[in-house]
Amino acid sequence: MTVQWIPRVWKIARHATAHEVEALERAWGVELPEDYKRVAMMHQGMAPEPCVLDTDRGNVVMSELLLISESEEFRAYSMSDTYKLIHPYVPVGVYPFASTANGDFLCFDYRGSPSAPRVVFYFTEASGEEAIEPVAEDFTHLLSRLHD
């Protein structure tokens, strides 16, 4: 199934620049996956359709890709600000890229591979390893798992 992207944070798409992506990668000390960058640079702040992901905790609705671009008005959707918020509660090497309808996050987990992070679900009502659930081997696999 093909994923369509629907404006959510902004009424029209605002593309992230290569410079903004590189700045985020430098700040975090990681290289974001190429498949993610291709999608997120075009669709940051947008919601996928379909948007439901099955996890061990039940169905999760992927609300939107977090913003690579900094926006004072929309800091609640910022990847950088979200990371600062969850950093004390997640293992080192886990970085958020999307939010869910219930306030949890989908994250890249670099702990197993600095060049090929897997995708994990971060459950905000727990901390450490109990908060982390693997959901996809990579970003492309995550998108293929989304359904109505």
C-alpha angles and dihedrals in degrees: 000000000000118000116230120200121225124194110254113151095032126027090235131029118274111196121219117231127233087244091057091049092049091049091053092047090051092048092051097036093232139104111237115227115269094231089055094046092052091054100035096048088060100033109031111148091020130119123234122234114234092038110171121109124186115226135168086261092055133261117345124196113218102220103187147325108265118245121269089185116075114243121174090201093053103035091136087070097045119120090213095050092043090053091051089051098049100031095096091054104043130068117265110271097038116116128180123235105161138028129221131221092254096052099264126119144232110224143182112245111208096174095099097040131009090204102040112035120190121225118252135183113234112208107205096206091068135045139217118006093342088065095054127082122173110232107166140011090232143346095275090052089050091055091049090055095056115108142166 
